[in-house]
């Protein structure tokens, strides 16, 4: 990841949220990154720009809320 570039981009865009939050939100969805590439008018192809800017990031999956076991399940997931 090109941290210096991304921090300058964060400042250039005038993002109100802090850098870490912005980065997490931006990288959590491939469409966010594609839209940014398009909106900024980047001349390099998308894959080249993404690799140079974000490195080998994988979209972060949002954590799901844990689900309480039902009355018919024990804490290890086995039925009673």
C-alpha positions as CSV (number, residue, x, y, z in Angstrom):
1,X,0.0,0.0,0.0
2,X,1.3,3.4,-0.9
3,X,0.5,5.1,2.4
4,X,2.0,8.5,1.4
5,X,0.0,8.7,-1.7
6,X,-3.2,7.7,0.0
7,X,-2.7,10.2,2.8
8,X,-2.2,13.0,0.2
9,X,-5.3,11.8,-1.7
10,X,-7.3,11.8,1.6
11,X,-6.3,15.5,2.1
12,X,-6.8,16.4,-1.5
13,X,-10.3,15.1,-1.5
14,X,-11.1,17.0,1.7
15,X,-12.5,14.0,3.4
16,X,-14.0,14.9,6.8
17,X,-13.6,11.5,8.5
18,X,-10.2,10.6,9.8
19,X,-7.7,8.8,7.4
20,X,-8.0,5.3,9.0
21,X,-11.8,5.4,8.8
22,X,-11.8,6.7,5.2
23,X,-9.3,4.0,4.2
24,X,-11.4,1.2,5.8
25,X,-14.6,2.5,4.2
26,X,-12.9,3.0,0.8
27,X,-11.3,-0.4,0.7
28,X,-14.3,-2.3,2.1
29,X,-16.0,-2.3,-1.3
30,X,-14.4,-2.7,-4.7
31,X,-17.1,-0.4,-6.3
32,X,-15.8,2.4,-4.0
33,X,-12.3,2.1,-5.4
34,X,-13.6,1.8,-9.0
35,X,-15.7,4.9,-8.6
36,X,-12.8,6.9,-7.2
37,X,-10.6,5.8,-10.1
38,X,-13.3,7.0,-12.6
39,X,-14.2,10.2,-10.7
40,X,-10.5,11.3,-10.4
41,X,-9.9,10.7,-14.1
42,X,-6.9,8.5,-13.5
43,X,-5.1,7.9,-16.8
44,X,-3.6,4.5,-15.8
45,X,-5.8,1.5,-16.2
46,X,-7.7,0.6,-13.0
47,X,-5.8,-2.5,-12.1
48,X,-2.4,-0.8,-12.4
49,X,-3.6,2.2,-10.3
50,X,-5.2,0.1,-7.7
51,X,-2.1,-2.1,-7.3
52,X,0.2,1.0,-7.1
53,X,-2.1,2.8,-4.6
54,X,-3.6,0.2,-2.4
55,X,-1.3,-2.8,-3.0
56,X,-2.8,-6.2,-2.6
57,X,-5.8,-5.3,-0.5
58,X,-8.8,-7.5,-0.2
59,X,-12.2,-5.9,0.4
60,X,-12.9,-6.1,4.1
61,X,-16.0,-8.0,5.0
62,X,-18.2,-6.4,7.6
63,X,-18.4,-8.4,10.8
64,X,-21.8,-10.0,11.3
65,X,-23.4,-9.7,14.7
66,X,-23.1,-13.0,16.6
67,X,-26.4,-14.9,16.7
68,X,-27.5,-16.3,20.0
69,X,-28.1,-20.1,19.9
70,X,-31.7,-21.1,19.9
71,X,-33.2,-23.1,22.7
72,X,-32.8,-26.3,20.6
73,X,-29.0,-25.8,20.3
74,X,-26.3,-26.0,22.9
75,X,-23.4,-23.5,23.0
76,X,-21.3,-25.7,20.7
77,X,-24.1,-25.7,18.0
78,X,-25.2,-29.3,18.6
79,X,-28.9,-30.0,19.1
80,X,-30.0,-31.2,22.5
